[in-house]
Structure formats: structure tokens, C-alpha cells
Amino acid sequence: MPVVRRVLPLTSLFVLLAALTSIAQEPTPTPVPSEELLSELASAPLDNPDRVLRLKELFAQAGAPPEAITLQDVPGREPEQPVLQNVIATKPGETDKVIVVGGHLDKVPAGHGIIDDWSGACMTTNLYQAIKDLPTRHTFVFMGFAHEELGLLGSRLYVQELGDEGVASIRAMVNLECLGAGGPFVWSNGSNDALEAIAHQVARDNELPLESHIIRGVGADSIPFDQVGIPTITFDGLPLDRFELIHSDKDRFENVDTKVYETTYSLVLNYLLELDQSEDIPENSR
């Protein structure tokens, strides 16, 4: 019996080749290598003004051009407290709708302030580095908040100075707090339900761990955003039975579970990319 070979018409062949080429060239994120991720985590200066400078340096090292990095002065509560700066790096998107991603850069006097919260602030630079060359629908604003430990001063000032138009432009705020001691977790009672549901779907799709837990009696830089109606989510890495690791001499790099920190980075990176395309982000409730 003769073999019948079906040949695609030339026009169909061109369409197929174009589709395959498009798939092959689809941009993908370039995650920061583990060695770099962890060495930068361990590099936190002990003095808060130096942490501002170091975070700015890391954004530049991640590929942010000078015009993409801005500093916003944040005074302390008392005259003797130093003025620190919010460190802000902007990655433009196809629209002026914004997703803010932040962690706080300052520390209390005790310990090295690695877990609380250089782990979050430093990760924002690594997330920027991974997506800076990708086309995104949203403009991403990555930031290290100053003076969180004095009462969320940096995040409050940032939100206050947005104005009504600026607030309306922000679709979501992703807060990174005390990462790497465990988890990753979502601070459930401090997060929007819809954004939390997206996070758990991302974890399932990528076969990554994620739990929700409730933490009471604490503050986070997501709160000023939530108070003006912006949907927020906080990822954290602090088990409820390990609070002795923060605000103490135990807050050091050696008490970070490096594998957990790497996993958290992968989770948050995948989450940001999903959030950028998601139709499930709720409207500002203000």
C-alpha cells in the first residue's frame, strides 16, 4: 500500500513557523543565581544610613539606570533621629497602572537586621533584576522603605505624597517581611483575599510551598496602602514560634534557612509575573 504524505500548504507552513518562532522568542525572567542572592542578603550594613546607600547600590548593580532610581527623604520622629530615605526603583510597563513591591531597609539596634527586614528589602533588588528586561503590562515600583521600625514612617510618607491620582494608579501592593526563617507564608489577616488566592494558585502551579497564617499585634508597610483602599498582600517567613529571631541578637544571616529564602524568591517572582497578567486583581476599595 503506498504511503500518503500530507504536505502543508505553503501559507500554513509560514503561519506555523511564525508561531513556533514567537514561542521560542517569548521573553522569560532571568532569576538571580543563588550565590548572588545569598551574598547580597548577607551584605547588610549595620547602620541604617549605610543600608540606604547599599540598597541603592544593589539596584544599580541589578541594572537600574540612574534615572530609574529615586530617593525620598523620611525624617525620624525626633530631631535626633537621622533622616533616612525610601529607595525607589521604577521598571516601566505598557501602562501607567502600578504594582508596588517593597520591604523595609531599616533595623532596630539589636542584631544584624537580616531577617527583619533586609531579607525583604534586598529581595526587591533581585526581583527587579529578574524582570527589568521583560515587557510587562504594569509599571513596577520596587522599594526599600525607611523608618518602618519607628512606625511605618517611610511607607506612610510615600502614600501621603501620592495624591489621589497616584493612589488610583496603584493596582496592588506586595509587601515582603521577615523572609527566610520559615515558610513561605502569607500574612492572611493582613492581605486581600483575592491577592492571597492568586498566591496559592501560583504556588500550586509551580509546585512551591505556601501557607497562610494569622499574626496579630504587628504592623507592616502594607498598612498605609490598605488604608487608602489599595489591595495588598504580605509574604513573610517568620513562624509564629520563632519571633525570638527578630529584634534580638539572633537576627543574623546564620539563622536564615537559605533554601527557604531561595524558594521564597522563586515564589514571589512567579507571583509578580502572574499578578501582572491577572484579571482577578480587585478594584481599589477607597
Short mmCIF file of the C-alpha atoms (twelve columns), coordinates in Angstrom:
data_MODEL
# 
_entry.id   MODEL 
# 
loop_
_atom_site.group_PDB 
_atom_site.id 
_atom_site.type_symbol 
_atom_site.label_atom_id 
_atom_site.label_alt_id 
_atom_site.label_comp_id 
_atom_site.label_asym_id 
_atom_site.label_seq_id 
_atom_site.Cartn_x 
_atom_site.Cartn_y 
_atom_site.Cartn_z 
_atom_site.pdbx_PDB_model_num 
ATOM 1   C CA . MET A 1   0.000   0.000  0.000  1 
ATOM 2   C CA . PRO A 2   1.509   3.357  -0.965 1 
ATOM 3   C CA . VAL A 3   2.307   5.805  1.847  1 
ATOM 4   C CA . VAL A 4   0.383   9.049  1.594  1 
ATOM 5   C CA . ARG A 5   2.352   12.025 2.852  1 
ATOM 6   C CA . ARG A 6   0.314   15.119 3.641  1 
ATOM 7   C CA . VAL A 7   2.105   18.343 2.851  1 
ATOM 8   C CA . LEU A 8   1.063   21.599 4.491  1 
ATOM 9   C CA . PRO A 9   0.202   24.394 2.067  1 
ATOM 10  C CA . LEU A 10  2.983   26.980 1.949  1 
ATOM 11  C CA . THR A 11  0.872   29.644 3.666  1 
ATOM 12  C CA . SER A 12  0.054   27.272 6.545  1 
ATOM 13  C CA . LEU A 13  3.711   26.388 6.869  1 
ATOM 14  C CA . PHE A 14  4.628   30.063 7.196  1 
ATOM 15  C CA . VAL A 15  1.960   30.536 9.892  1 
ATOM 16  C CA . LEU A 16  3.239   27.512 11.813 1 
ATOM 17  C CA . LEU A 17  6.872   28.672 11.601 1 
ATOM 18  C CA . ALA A 18  5.903   32.159 12.774 1 
ATOM 19  C CA . ALA A 19  4.038   30.704 15.740 1 
ATOM 20  C CA . LEU A 20  6.957   28.474 16.693 1 
ATOM 21  C CA . THR A 21  9.368   31.395 16.368 1 
ATOM 22  C CA . SER A 22  7.141   33.517 18.590 1 
ATOM 23  C CA . ILE A 23  7.051   30.807 21.237 1 
ATOM 24  C CA . ALA A 24  10.803  30.327 21.072 1 
ATOM 25  C CA . GLN A 25  11.437  34.046 21.459 1 
ATOM 26  C CA . GLU A 26  8.908   34.653 24.239 1 
ATOM 27  C CA . PRO A 27  10.854  36.513 26.931 1 
ATOM 28  C CA . THR A 28  11.362  34.789 30.249 1 
ATOM 29  C CA . PRO A 29  12.670  36.119 33.562 1 
ATOM 30  C CA . THR A 30  16.296  35.670 34.464 1 
ATOM 31  C CA . PRO A 31  16.391  34.790 38.172 1 
ATOM 32  C CA . VAL A 32  19.386  35.918 40.176 1 
ATOM 33  C CA . PRO A 33  21.781  32.995 40.831 1 
ATOM 34  C CA . SER A 34  21.600  31.555 44.353 1 
ATOM 35  C CA . GLU A 35  25.154  32.563 45.243 1 
ATOM 36  C CA . GLU A 36  24.462  36.189 44.337 1 
ATOM 37  C CA . LEU A 37  21.076  36.165 46.073 1 
ATOM 38  C CA . LEU A 38  22.579  34.942 49.343 1 
ATOM 39  C CA . SER A 39  25.761  37.022 49.266 1 
ATOM 40  C CA . GLU A 40  23.665  40.176 48.876 1 
ATOM 41  C CA . LEU A 41  21.411  39.069 51.709 1 
ATOM 42  C CA . ALA A 42  24.459  38.669 53.939 1 
ATOM 43  C CA . SER A 43  25.837  42.084 52.924 1 
ATOM 44  C CA . ALA A 44  23.530  44.257 55.030 1 
ATOM 45  C CA . PRO A 45  25.352  47.126 56.775 1 
ATOM 46  C CA . LEU A 46  24.683  47.584 60.490 1 
ATOM 47  C CA . ASP A 47  23.951  51.331 60.320 1 
ATOM 48  C CA . ASN A 48  20.664  52.426 58.785 1 
ATOM 49  C CA . PRO A 49  22.098  55.286 56.666 1 
ATOM 50  C CA . ASP A 50  24.574  52.802 55.191 1 
ATOM 51  C CA . ARG A 51  21.713  50.423 54.412 1 
ATOM 52  C CA . VAL A 52  20.120  53.141 52.290 1 
ATOM 53  C CA . LEU A 53  23.325  53.508 50.290 1 
ATOM 54  C CA . ARG A 54  23.785  49.751 49.974 1 
ATOM 55  C CA . LEU A 55  20.239  49.230 48.667 1 
ATOM 56  C CA . LYS A 56  20.702  51.981 46.098 1 
ATOM 57  C CA . GLU A 57  23.963  50.311 45.063 1 
ATOM 58  C CA . LEU A 58  22.210  46.949 44.666 1 
ATOM 59  C CA . PHE A 59  19.520  48.424 42.415 1 
ATOM 60  C CA . ALA A 60  22.237  49.931 40.234 1 
ATOM 61  C CA . GLN A 61  24.094  46.614 40.229 1 
ATOM 62  C CA . ALA A 62  20.823  44.931 39.202 1 
ATOM 63  C CA . GLY A 63  20.759  47.068 36.077 1 
ATOM 64  C CA . ALA A 64  18.622  50.033 37.080 1 
ATOM 65  C CA . PRO A 65  19.780  53.158 35.213 1 
ATOM 66  C CA . PRO A 66  20.365  56.282 37.332 1 
ATOM 67  C CA . GLU A 67  17.126  57.893 36.169 1 
ATOM 68  C CA . ALA A 68  15.127  54.860 37.379 1 
ATOM 69  C CA . ILE A 69  16.329  55.210 40.989 1 
ATOM 70  C CA . THR A 70  14.965  57.893 43.291 1 
ATOM 71  C CA . LEU A 71  15.409  58.666 46.981 1 
ATOM 72  C CA . GLN A 72  12.653  60.100 49.150 1 
ATOM 73  C CA . ASP A 73  13.638  61.756 52.447 1 
ATOM 74  C CA . VAL A 74  11.918  60.304 55.503 1 
ATOM 75  C CA . PRO A 75  12.506  62.218 58.760 1 
ATOM 76  C CA . GLY A 76  12.517  60.393 62.089 1 
ATOM 77  C CA . ARG A 77  10.032  61.085 64.842 1 
ATOM 78  C CA . GLU A 78  12.524  63.025 66.942 1 
ATOM 79  C CA . PRO A 79  15.071  65.681 65.879 1 
ATOM 80  C CA . GLU A 80  17.980  63.485 66.954 1 
ATOM 81  C CA . GLN A 81  16.850  60.615 64.723 1 
ATOM 82  C CA . PRO A 82  18.525  60.625 61.292 1 
ATOM 83  C CA . VAL A 83  16.721  61.380 58.076 1 
ATOM 84  C CA . LEU A 84  16.671  58.169 56.066 1 
ATOM 85  C CA . GLN A 85  15.466  57.668 52.508 1 
ATOM 86  C CA . ASN A 86  12.983  55.431 50.786 1 
ATOM 87  C CA . VAL A 87  14.938  53.844 47.930 1 
ATOM 88  C CA . ILE A 88  12.741  53.517 44.839 1 
ATOM 89  C CA . ALA A 89  13.449  51.799 41.506 1 
ATOM 90  C CA . THR A 90  10.874  52.014 38.729 1 
ATOM 91  C CA . LYS A 91  10.505  49.483 35.917 1 
ATOM 92  C CA . PRO A 92  8.203   50.989 33.254 1 
ATOM 93  C CA . GLY A 93  5.378   48.904 31.832 1 
ATOM 94  C CA . GLU A 94  2.997   49.139 28.906 1 
ATOM 95  C CA . THR A 95  0.553   51.162 31.042 1 
ATOM 96  C CA . ASP A 96  0.779   53.611 33.915 1 
ATOM 97  C CA . LYS A 97  -1.034  51.177 36.217 1 
ATOM 98  C CA . VAL A 98  1.349   50.304 39.046 1 
ATOM 99  C CA . ILE A 99  2.254   47.336 41.217 1 
ATOM 100 C CA . VAL A 100 4.365   48.327 44.238 1 
ATOM 101 C CA . VAL A 101 6.765   45.765 45.717 1 
ATOM 102 C CA . GLY A 102 8.507   46.682 48.956 1 
ATOM 103 C CA . GLY A 103 10.302  45.702 52.124 1 
ATOM 104 C CA . HIS A 104 11.806  47.891 54.828 1 
ATOM 105 C CA . LEU A 105 15.510  48.625 54.898 1 
ATOM 106 C CA . ASP A 106 15.937  49.858 58.484 1 
ATOM 107 C CA . LYS A 107 16.719  47.791 61.579 1 
ATOM 108 C CA . VAL A 108 16.483  48.043 65.348 1 
ATOM 109 C CA . PRO A 109 19.748  48.324 67.336 1 
ATOM 110 C CA . ALA A 110 19.852  44.627 68.296 1 
ATOM 111 C CA . GLY A 111 21.160  42.047 65.842 1 
ATOM 112 C CA . HIS A 112 22.143  42.497 62.212 1 
ATOM 113 C CA . GLY A 113 18.639  43.105 60.844 1 
ATOM 114 C CA . ILE A 114 18.993  40.382 58.208 1 
ATOM 115 C CA . ILE A 115 15.652  38.671 58.730 1 
ATOM 116 C CA . ASP A 116 13.866  41.877 59.801 1 
ATOM 117 C CA . ASP A 117 13.924  43.102 57.127 1 
ATOM 118 C CA . TRP A 118 16.961  43.202 54.883 1 
ATOM 119 C CA . SER A 119 15.550  39.914 53.624 1 
ATOM 120 C CA . GLY A 120 12.626  41.783 52.075 1 
ATOM 121 C CA . ALA A 121 14.347  44.994 51.011 1 
ATOM 122 C CA . CYS A 122 17.259  43.172 49.381 1 
ATOM 123 C CA . MET A 123 14.902  40.792 47.577 1 
ATOM 124 C CA . THR A 124 13.222  43.740 45.845 1 
ATOM 125 C CA . THR A 125 16.506  44.408 44.016 1 
ATOM 126 C CA . ASN A 126 16.742  40.770 42.935 1 
ATOM 127 C CA . LEU A 127 13.155  40.815 41.694 1 
ATOM 128 C CA . TYR A 128 13.868  43.981 39.738 1 
ATOM 129 C CA . GLN A 129 16.896  42.330 38.172 1 
ATOM 130 C CA . ALA A 130 14.872  39.302 37.071 1 
ATOM 131 C CA . ILE A 131 12.117  41.224 35.258 1 
ATOM 132 C CA . LYS A 132 13.747  44.507 34.231 1 
ATOM 133 C CA . ASP A 133 14.035  43.462 30.574 1 
ATOM 134 C CA . LEU A 134 10.614  41.795 30.317 1 
ATOM 135 C CA . PRO A 135 7.619   43.523 28.742 1 
ATOM 136 C CA . THR A 136 5.018   43.927 31.474 1 
ATOM 137 C CA . ARG A 137 1.517   45.351 31.427 1 
ATOM 138 C CA . HIS A 138 2.044   47.155 34.722 1 
ATOM 139 C CA . THR A 139 4.725   49.567 35.762 1 
ATOM 140 C CA . PHE A 140 6.540   48.008 38.728 1 
ATOM 141 C CA . VAL A 141 7.814   50.177 41.578 1 
ATOM 142 C CA . PHE A 142 10.324  48.370 43.789 1 
ATOM 143 C CA . MET A 143 11.244  49.996 47.064 1 
ATOM 144 C CA . GLY A 144 13.021  49.785 50.359 1 
ATOM 145 C CA . PHE A 145 11.006  51.648 52.982 1 
ATOM 146 C CA . ALA A 146 12.785  53.750 55.597 1 
ATOM 147 C CA . HIS A 147 11.926  54.075 59.300 1 
ATOM 148 C CA . GLU A 148 9.450   51.192 59.406 1 
ATOM 149 C CA . GLU A 149 10.648  50.421 62.907 1 
ATOM 150 C CA . LEU A 150 9.603   53.910 64.070 1 
ATOM 151 C CA . GLY A 151 6.018   53.338 62.978 1 
ATOM 152 C CA . LEU A 152 5.854   52.729 59.204 1 
ATOM 153 C CA . LEU A 153 7.104   56.262 58.550 1 
ATOM 154 C CA . GLY A 154 8.530   55.602 55.091 1 
ATOM 155 C CA . SER A 155 5.505   53.827 53.684 1 
ATOM 156 C CA . ARG A 156 3.133   56.360 55.266 1 
ATOM 157 C CA . LEU A 157 5.039   59.254 53.711 1 
ATOM 158 C CA . TYR A 158 5.148   57.557 50.317 1 
ATOM 159 C CA . VAL A 159 1.368   57.024 50.315 1 
ATOM 160 C CA . GLN A 160 0.669   60.539 51.614 1 
ATOM 161 C CA . GLU A 161 2.670   62.099 48.800 1 
ATOM 162 C CA . LEU A 162 0.987   60.049 46.062 1 
ATOM 163 C CA . GLY A 163 -2.116  62.235 45.932 1 
ATOM 164 C CA . ASP A 164 -5.483  60.955 44.754 1 
ATOM 165 C CA . GLU A 165 -4.297  60.314 41.208 1 
ATOM 166 C CA . GLY A 166 -1.236  58.396 42.391 1 
ATOM 167 C CA . VAL A 167 -3.281  56.265 44.749 1 
ATOM 168 C CA . ALA A 168 -5.752  55.456 41.972 1 
ATOM 169 C CA . SER A 169 -2.912  54.317 39.694 1 
ATOM 170 C CA . ILE A 170 -1.744  51.563 42.078 1 
ATOM 171 C CA . ARG A 171 -3.434  48.220 41.413 1 
ATOM 172 C CA . ALA A 172 -1.710  46.252 44.182 1 
ATOM 173 C CA . MET A 173 0.994   46.424 46.838 1 
ATOM 174 C CA . VAL A 174 3.161   43.358 47.553 1 
ATOM 175 C CA . ASN A 175 4.952   43.556 50.909 1 
ATOM 176 C CA . LEU A 176 7.953   41.375 51.813 1 
ATOM 177 C CA . GLU A 177 8.547   40.995 55.537 1 
ATOM 178 C CA . CYS A 178 10.945  38.883 57.615 1 
ATOM 179 C CA . LEU A 179 11.732  36.253 54.987 1 
ATOM 180 C CA . GLY A 180 13.775  33.100 55.252 1 
ATOM 181 C CA . ALA A 181 13.292  31.837 58.787 1 
ATOM 182 C CA . GLY A 182 10.482  29.554 57.659 1 
ATOM 183 C CA . GLY A 183 7.520   29.312 55.350 1 
ATOM 184 C CA . PRO A 184 6.970   30.979 52.996 1 
ATOM 185 C CA . PHE A 185 3.726   32.300 54.431 1 
ATOM 186 C CA . VAL A 186 1.030   34.790 53.557 1 
ATOM 187 C CA . TRP A 187 0.082   37.055 56.448 1 
ATOM 188 C CA . SER A 188 -3.566  36.210 55.929 1 
ATOM 189 C CA . ASN A 189 -5.209  38.769 58.208 1 
ATOM 190 C CA . GLY A 190 -3.060  41.483 56.605 1 
ATOM 191 C CA . SER A 191 -3.735  40.542 52.977 1 
ATOM 192 C CA . ASN A 192 -6.507  40.936 50.441 1 
ATOM 193 C CA . ASP A 193 -8.401  37.676 49.899 1 
ATOM 194 C CA . ALA A 194 -8.228  37.834 46.096 1 
ATOM 195 C CA . LEU A 195 -4.473  38.525 46.058 1 
ATOM 196 C CA . GLU A 196 -3.963  35.697 48.551 1 
ATOM 197 C CA . ALA A 197 -5.940  33.295 46.355 1 
ATOM 198 C CA . ILE A 198 -3.716  34.172 43.366 1 
ATOM 199 C CA . ALA A 199 -0.648  33.463 45.520 1 
ATOM 200 C CA . HIS A 200 -1.857  29.989 46.440 1 
ATOM 201 C CA . GLN A 201 -2.679  29.224 42.808 1 
ATOM 202 C CA . VAL A 202 0.826   30.295 41.766 1 
ATOM 203 C CA . ALA A 203 2.295   28.049 44.467 1 
ATOM 204 C CA . ARG A 204 0.261   25.072 43.241 1 
ATOM 205 C CA . ASP A 205 1.063   25.718 39.578 1 
ATOM 206 C CA . ASN A 206 4.797   25.890 40.314 1 
ATOM 207 C CA . GLU A 207 4.804   23.137 42.959 1 
ATOM 208 C CA . LEU A 208 6.126   25.530 45.585 1 
ATOM 209 C CA . PRO A 209 5.203   25.598 49.271 1 
ATOM 210 C CA . LEU A 210 2.983   28.321 50.703 1 
ATOM 211 C CA . GLU A 211 0.926   28.504 53.877 1 
ATOM 212 C CA . SER A 212 -1.372  31.166 55.270 1 
ATOM 213 C CA . HIS A 213 -1.144  32.191 58.893 1 
ATOM 214 C CA . ILE A 214 -2.535  34.866 61.154 1 
ATOM 215 C CA . ILE A 215 -0.269  37.277 63.012 1 
ATOM 216 C CA . ARG A 216 -1.849  39.717 65.457 1 
ATOM 217 C CA . GLY A 217 -0.474  42.819 67.109 1 
ATOM 218 C CA . VAL A 218 2.140   43.702 64.462 1 
ATOM 219 C CA . GLY A 219 2.497   46.400 61.842 1 
ATOM 220 C CA . ALA A 220 3.671   46.194 58.244 1 
ATOM 221 C CA . ASP A 221 4.343   48.600 55.385 1 
ATOM 222 C CA . SER A 222 1.275   47.296 53.594 1 
ATOM 223 C CA . ILE A 223 -0.998  49.022 56.130 1 
ATOM 224 C CA . PRO A 224 -0.777  52.610 54.760 1 
ATOM 225 C CA . PHE A 225 -1.635  51.270 51.292 1 
ATOM 226 C CA . ASP A 226 -4.551  49.257 52.642 1 
ATOM 227 C CA . GLN A 227 -5.866  52.309 54.479 1 
ATOM 228 C CA . VAL A 228 -6.367  54.155 51.178 1 
ATOM 229 C CA . GLY A 229 -8.109  51.182 49.560 1 
ATOM 230 C CA . ILE A 230 -5.190  49.644 47.637 1 
ATOM 231 C CA . PRO A 231 -5.312  45.802 47.622 1 
ATOM 232 C CA . THR A 232 -2.280  44.447 49.486 1 
ATOM 233 C CA . ILE A 233 -0.592  41.158 50.256 1 
ATOM 234 C CA . THR A 234 2.243   40.428 52.685 1 
ATOM 235 C CA . PHE A 235 4.576   37.479 52.196 1 
ATOM 236 C CA . ASP A 236 6.505   36.626 55.333 1 
ATOM 237 C CA . GLY A 237 8.865   33.940 56.538 1 
ATOM 238 C CA . LEU A 238 8.540   34.049 60.306 1 
ATOM 239 C CA . PRO A 239 6.881   31.073 62.008 1 
ATOM 240 C CA . LEU A 240 4.766   32.082 64.987 1 
ATOM 241 C CA . ASP A 241 7.044   30.151 67.362 1 
ATOM 242 C CA . ARG A 242 10.237  31.858 66.146 1 
ATOM 243 C CA . PHE A 243 9.660   35.516 66.966 1 
ATOM 244 C CA . GLU A 244 12.796  35.408 69.106 1 
ATOM 245 C CA . LEU A 245 14.746  35.700 65.838 1 
ATOM 246 C CA . ILE A 246 13.758  39.333 65.335 1 
ATOM 247 C CA . HIS A 247 14.505  42.423 67.439 1 
ATOM 248 C CA . SER A 248 17.248  40.427 69.100 1 
ATOM 249 C CA . ASP A 249 20.872  39.406 68.659 1 
ATOM 250 C CA . LYS A 250 19.585  36.281 66.889 1 
ATOM 251 C CA . ASP A 251 18.669  38.287 63.816 1 
ATOM 252 C CA . ARG A 252 21.734  37.206 61.834 1 
ATOM 253 C CA . PHE A 253 22.439  35.609 58.480 1 
ATOM 254 C CA . GLU A 254 23.300  32.259 60.043 1 
ATOM 255 C CA . ASN A 255 19.702  31.959 61.273 1 
ATOM 256 C CA . VAL A 256 18.311  32.214 57.744 1 
ATOM 257 C CA . ASP A 257 17.310  28.948 56.099 1 
ATOM 258 C CA . THR A 258 18.939  29.662 52.752 1 
ATOM 259 C CA . LYS A 259 16.905  27.055 50.852 1 
ATOM 260 C CA . VAL A 260 13.692  28.576 52.183 1 
ATOM 261 C CA . TYR A 261 14.873  32.030 51.162 1 
ATOM 262 C CA . GLU A 262 15.648  30.821 47.633 1 
ATOM 263 C CA . THR A 263 12.235  29.155 47.426 1 
ATOM 264 C CA . THR A 264 10.543  32.345 48.601 1 
ATOM 265 C CA . TYR A 265 12.342  34.318 45.900 1 
ATOM 266 C CA . SER A 266 11.116  31.905 43.247 1 
ATOM 267 C CA . LEU A 267 7.565   32.062 44.599 1 
ATOM 268 C CA . VAL A 268 7.414   35.866 44.714 1 
ATOM 269 C CA . LEU A 269 8.972   36.201 41.256 1 
ATOM 270 C CA . ASN A 270 6.367   33.873 39.755 1 
ATOM 271 C CA . TYR A 271 3.671   35.687 41.704 1 
ATOM 272 C CA . LEU A 272 4.612   39.095 40.290 1 
ATOM 273 C CA . LEU A 273 4.536   37.771 36.739 1 
ATOM 274 C CA . GLU A 274 1.124   36.198 37.320 1 
ATOM 275 C CA . LEU A 275 -0.205  39.327 39.020 1 
ATOM 276 C CA . ASP A 276 0.932   41.420 36.071 1 
ATOM 277 C CA . GLN A 277 -1.368  39.438 33.747 1 
ATOM 278 C CA . SER A 278 -4.182  38.667 36.180 1 
ATOM 279 C CA . GLU A 279 -7.750  39.825 35.647 1 
ATOM 280 C CA . ASP A 280 -8.570  38.982 39.272 1 
ATOM 281 C CA . ILE A 281 -6.960  41.983 40.983 1 
ATOM 282 C CA . PRO A 282 -9.825  43.713 42.805 1 
ATOM 283 C CA . GLU A 283 -10.572 47.382 42.318 1 
ATOM 284 C CA . ASN A 284 -9.332  49.997 44.760 1 
ATOM 285 C CA . SER A 285 -11.925 49.973 47.550 1 
ATOM 286 C CA . ARG A 286 -11.497 53.610 48.532 1 
# 
